[in-house]
Amino acid sequence: MKIPLFIGLVAFAAILGVLMYVSDFAVYLGNDPTACNNCHVMDAVYEGWFHAGHKQWATCNDCHTPHELVPKYFVKMTSGMNHVTMFTLNHIPNPLRAKESTKEIVQANCIYCHQETVANIADGQMDSDRYCFECHRSVAHGERGISILPYQDKAR
């Protein structure tokens, strides 16, 4: 009975390895923004970021994942599984909208990177009912709806 179990585990590991290789799994562990643009539904978002002011200062992970190591990879893992599930089941929402947990992460990262500016506004008292990106929506990804063609920077 041990031999069939061993063969099954080896076959599972081989299939998993092939899937990881084919999907270029390792690219998702890093901070390369082109990894986020591997799915066509991200073309406009990626292009907006590519041409907006935050490109020189921040990548996708700087805003959309926590900065601490374990929480960062936990968010990447859960988001990645959600994205794979939605893609596999062909249930990709249009338009894409951030979940509440994602909004909280983005808000925390806005404050983290701009803490001096935040401290200078209203004696450091943030309007607790609003997110930074409600007023500054076009900062990270540019204006919405101005692109007629998707941009993919695959030449890196």
C-alpha positions in Angstrom: 0.0 0.0 0.0 3.0 2.3 0.5 4.1 2.1 -3.1 0.8 3.4 -4.7 0.8 6.3 -2.1 4.4 7.1 -3.0 3.6 7.0 -6.8 0.6 9.2 -6.2 2.7 11.8 -4.3 5.4 11.8 -6.9 2.8 12.2 -9.7 1.2 15.0 -7.8 4.5 16.7 -7.2 5.4 16.4 -10.9 2.1 17.9 -12.0 2.4 20.7 -9.5 6.0 21.4 -10.6 5.0 21.5 -14.3 2.1 23.9 -13.5 4.4 26.1 -11.5 6.9 26.2 -14.3 4.4 26.8 -17.0 2.7 29.6 -15.1 6.1 31.3 -14.3 5.2 31.0 -10.6 8.4 32.6 -9.3 7.6 36.0 -10.9 4.6 36.3 -8.6 6.9 36.1 -5.5 8.7 39.3 -6.5 7.8 43.0 -7.0 7.8 43.2 -10.8 4.7 45.1 -11.9 4.6 43.2 -15.2 3.6 40.1 -13.1 0.4 42.0 -12.1 -0.2 42.7 -15.8 -0.1 39.0 -16.9 -3.9 39.0 -16.9 -5.4 41.1 -19.7 -8.0 42.6 -17.3 -5.2 44.5 -15.7 -4.0 46.2 -18.9 -5.7 49.5 -18.3 -4.7 49.6 -14.6 -1.1 48.8 -15.4 -1.0 51.3 -18.2 -2.4 54.0 -15.9 0.3 53.2 -13.3 3.0 53.1 -16.0 2.1 56.7 -17.2 1.2 58.1 -13.8 3.4 59.8 -11.2 3.8 56.9 -8.8 5.7 54.7 -11.2 9.0 56.2 -10.2 8.3 55.7 -6.5 6.1 52.6 -6.1 5.3 49.3 -7.6 2.0 47.4 -7.2 3.1 45.7 -4.0 4.1 48.9 -2.3 0.5 50.0 -2.4 -1.6 46.8 -2.6 0.2 44.6 0.0 1.4 45.2 3.6 5.0 46.0 3.9 5.8 43.4 6.6 7.1 40.1 5.1 4.6 37.5 6.4 1.4 39.6 5.9 2.7 40.7 2.5 2.9 37.1 1.2 -0.3 36.1 3.0 -2.1 38.8 1.0 -0.3 37.8 -2.2 -1.3 34.2 -1.7 -5.0 34.8 -0.9 -5.3 37.4 -3.6 -3.6 35.1 -6.1 -5.9 32.2 -5.3 -8.9 34.5 -5.6 -7.6 35.7 -9.0 -6.9 32.2 -10.2 -10.4 31.0 -9.1 -12.1 34.0 -10.8 -10.1 33.4 -14.0 -10.7 29.7 -14.0 -14.5 30.1 -13.4 -14.7 33.0 -15.9 -16.2 35.2 -13.3 -14.0 38.3 -13.7 -15.9 41.4 -12.5 -16.1 44.4 -14.8 -15.2 46.9 -13.5 -12.6 45.6 -11.0 -13.3 46.9 -7.5 -11.1 46.6 -4.4 -12.4 44.6 -1.5 -12.7 46.4 1.9 -9.6 44.6 3.2 -7.6 45.8 0.1 -8.9 49.4 0.7 -7.6 49.2 4.2 -4.2 48.0 3.1 -3.9 50.8 0.4 -5.0 53.4 3.0 -2.4 52.2 5.5 0.3 52.3 2.7 -0.7 55.9 1.7 -0.3 57.0 5.2 3.0 55.0 5.6 4.6 56.6 2.6 3.2 60.1 3.1 3.2 60.3 6.9 5.0 63.7 7.0 2.3 65.2 4.7 -0.5 63.6 6.7 1.0 65.0 9.9 1.0 68.5 8.4 -2.7 68.3 7.4 -5.2 69.3 10.1 -2.7 68.7 12.9 -2.4 65.1 11.8 -6.1 64.3 12.2 -7.2 62.2 9.2 -10.8 62.3 8.1 -11.6 58.9 9.4 -14.7 58.5 7.2 -12.7 58.7 3.9 -9.9 57.0 2.2 -7.0 59.0 0.7 -7.8 57.7 -2.7 -11.3 59.0 -2.7 -9.9 62.4 -3.4 -6.6 61.4 -4.9 -8.0 58.6 -7.2 -5.9 59.5 -10.3 -2.6 59.7 -8.5 -1.4 56.1 -8.6 -3.1 54.9 -11.8 -3.8 58.1 -13.7 -7.1 59.2 -15.1 -9.7 56.5 -15.8 -10.9 55.8 -19.2 -8.3 57.7 -21.2 -6.6 54.7 -22.7 -7.9 53.2 -26.0 -5.2 50.6 -26.3 -3.7 48.4 -23.5 0.0 48.8 -22.8 2.2 45.8 -21.9 5.8 46.4 -21.0 7.2 42.9 -21.7 10.6 44.1 -22.9 12.2 44.0 -19.4 
